[in-house]
Amino acid sequence: MSEADAAAALRSCCGSTRWVDAMTDRRPFRSREALFQAAGEEWSRTSEADWLEAFSHHPRIGDRSTKGWAASEQQGAQNAALTVQDELAKINREYEDRFGHIYIVCATGKSAEE
């Protein structure tokens, strides 16, 4: 991949500019394991501002406009009844109002009700 394509691919899984830049600088990766190792190392070097930047790029759980890899992760929420999706949206807003950033959870394999 070109540097720009690699940065775009990395940005699709983490919205932290510092993390994406660091990962792009560490290329090439000899294996998938090396990529994951570097990802963890670079994430451990991020600041709270970097986390909040990453959070701001992450789709909200149950967001009907979610596309790409996040859509497959959130498939259970995407296929839920509209009343459940509306409740998720309400709970998301309440969480953001209380904590100042979105609620993030690994939703792979979970139903909207979970």
C-alpha positions in Angstrom: 0.0 0.0 0.0 1.1 3.5 -0.5 1.5 5.6 2.6 -1.8 7.5 1.9 -3.7 4.2 1.4 -2.1 2.7 4.6 -3.0 5.8 6.6 -6.6 5.6 5.3 -6.9 1.9 6.1 -5.5 2.6 9.6 -7.8 5.6 10.1 -10.8 3.4 9.3 -10.1 1.4 12.5 -8.8 4.2 14.8 -9.5 7.9 14.5 -6.5 9.0 16.5 -4.2 11.1 14.2 -1.2 10.4 16.5 -1.8 6.7 16.4 -2.3 6.6 12.6 0.9 8.6 12.0 2.9 6.4 14.3 1.6 3.2 12.7 2.3 4.6 9.2 5.8 5.5 10.2 6.4 1.9 11.5 5.6 0.2 8.2 6.2 -2.3 6.7 4.9 -5.0 9.1 6.4 -8.5 8.6 3.2 -10.2 9.8 -0.2 -9.7 11.2 1.1 -10.4 14.6 3.7 -7.6 14.2 1.0 -5.2 13.1 -1.1 -6.0 16.1 1.9 -5.7 18.4 2.8 -2.3 17.0 -0.9 -1.2 17.3 -0.9 -2.0 21.0 2.4 -0.4 21.6 1.4 2.8 19.9 -2.0 2.9 21.5 -0.3 2.7 24.9 1.6 5.8 24.0 -1.5 7.9 23.3 -2.8 10.6 25.5 -6.4 11.3 26.7 -6.7 13.8 23.9 -5.8 11.1 21.4 -8.4 8.7 23.0 -11.1 11.4 22.7 -10.1 12.1 19.1 -10.4 8.3 18.4 -13.8 8.2 20.2 -15.1 11.1 18.1 -14.6 9.0 15.0 -16.2 5.9 16.3 -19.8 5.2 15.2 -22.4 5.2 18.0 -23.8 1.8 18.9 -27.0 1.2 16.9 -26.4 4.2 14.6 -28.5 3.5 11.5 -26.0 5.2 9.2 -23.0 3.1 10.3 -21.1 1.6 7.3 -18.0 -0.5 6.7 -16.4 -2.7 9.3 -18.4 -1.2 12.1 -21.7 -2.1 10.4 -20.8 -5.8 10.5 -19.7 -5.4 14.1 -23.0 -3.8 15.0 -25.2 -6.1 12.8 -27.3 -7.1 15.9 -28.2 -3.5 16.5 -28.8 -2.8 12.8 -31.3 -5.6 12.5 -33.2 -4.7 15.7 -36.8 -3.4 15.9 -37.1 0.3 15.5 -38.2 0.7 19.1 -34.9 -1.0 20.3 -32.9 1.2 17.9 -34.7 4.3 19.2 -33.9 3.3 22.8 -30.2 2.8 22.0 -30.2 6.3 20.5 -31.7 7.7 23.6 -29.3 5.9 25.9 -26.4 7.0 23.7 -27.4 10.7 24.1 -27.8 10.3 27.9 -24.3 8.7 28.1 -22.7 11.4 26.0 -24.4 14.2 28.0 -23.1 12.6 31.2 -19.5 11.7 30.2 -18.8 14.0 27.3 -18.0 11.2 24.7 -19.7 8.3 23.1 -20.2 4.9 24.7 -18.0 2.3 23.0 -18.5 -1.4 23.4 -17.4 -4.5 21.4 -20.7 -5.5 19.8 -19.6 -8.4 17.7 -22.0 -11.3 18.1 -24.3 -9.4 20.4 -28.0 -8.6 19.9 -29.3 -5.1 20.3 -31.1 -6.2 23.4 -27.8 -7.3 25.0 
